[in-house]
Amino acid sequence: MILTGLEFLFWGLIFIVFYAYLGYGICLYLFVKIKRFFEKPPLPSFTESALPNVVFIVAAYNEEDYIEEKIKNCLQFDYPKDKIEFWLVTDGSTDRTPSLVEQYPTLPGQTFKLFHSPARKGKIAAVERVMSFVEAPITIFTDANTDVNQQAIRNIVRHYANPKVGAVAGEKRIALGETGDATGAGEGIYWKYESLLKKWDSELYSTIGAAGELFSIRTNQYRHVPPDTLIEDFVLTMGIAMRGYKIVYEPDAYAVESSSASISEELKRKIRIAAGALQAVWRLRSLLNPFRFGLLSFQYISHRVLRWTLAPLALPVIFLLNISLAKNGAIVYKTLLICQICFYLFALLGYVFERKQLKIKAFFVPYYFCVMNYAMYRGLFRLLAGRQSVVWEKSKRAA
């Protein structure tokens, strides 16, 4: 059968969307299976006496509701107390966050340092003003509103026994809480799938970037990040990967945070991330050259770039082309159009039920999928208009 130009475009766009969201995962799984058959690398480790010194940085803005719990969380880490320093960097906080840090009682041997600046310039500016003081070989970053597991630092640090490792990404987990609404269900499912892809990416060659909730770097690999960078954690770690180091994914080092309080709150976060993702695609454009970066380019394009660019653009075009092709009477196009209509109706029902606070999870995933792709359009327009500030507008979290 000879395809017309419209049919060729239709199936090509379907392939892009399928590959971006599911196909790459399937390919990744097969590649990893093959690699495991031929290669079983030993687990890296340090002896207890050789464990490296670590600086654990918490960047915070107006986190008085979380900061004391964060400090308690830090004090529970299973890591030698004389080999870890906790630095709390407050970026323009106007609430009690700095005073709560200063007044918190610590035990002998525990090192907490407060770095407060009254000017609010954004997270990367806060990090940059303290990085020049870090002398430890390993720097770990986390957010103030996350709960990190006790073994996280050990599980992160052990990978640096391999000199080829330049960064280690922890796992982000979503606590669904009692509401179980569309935000929590959608975000939780998304991050479980993302975590699986990151694990396989790491096994194949390198994880593609790190999430700011929990990640670490070799301190000597820190490089200046432009102060207007919107997703600094991703740009920072991908810069390390571009210099020939691997980013390892460590699922046994995880940070748990509550889901957004509502889809509208989650949308604010997604729009900012979308704007930052598109900004990163432009600034890391040299990474699109597989002749220079090889497998890293393949992973980057497959896992990130397609989801951030062509896939969201393809979705409305696919729907419109499907309507046109279904008019010709071919059963395959009519069937696909019905499937698309049902999918978007489920997303619409998910929106209605979320507004009415009804817990019907079957509609949460299509709704969350549509919200994510809608956010990419909003992020693009905001980036082009120059209206996306580097300063975070915090999203409210579920109780």
Secondary structure, 3 states (H helix, E strand, C coil): CCCCHHHHHHHHHHHHHHHHHHHHHHHHHHHHHHHHHHCCCCCCCCCHHHCCCEEEEEEECCCCCCHHHHHHHHHCCCCCHHHEEEEEEEECCCCCHHHHHHHCCCCCCCEEEEEEECCCCCHHHHHHHHHCCCCCCEEEEEECCCEECCCHHHHHHHHHHCCCEEEEEEEEEEECCCCCCHHHHHHHHHHHHHHHHHHHHHHHCCCCCCCCCEEEEEHHHCCCCCCCCCCHHHHHHHHHHHCCCEEEEEEEEEEEEECECCHHHHHHHHHHHHHHHHHHHHHCHHHHCHHHHCHHHHHHHHHHHHHHCHHHHHHHHHHHHHHHHHCCCCHHHHHHHHHHHHHHHHHHHHHHHHHCCCCCHHHHHHHHHHHHHHHHHHHHHHHHCCCCCCCCCCCCECC
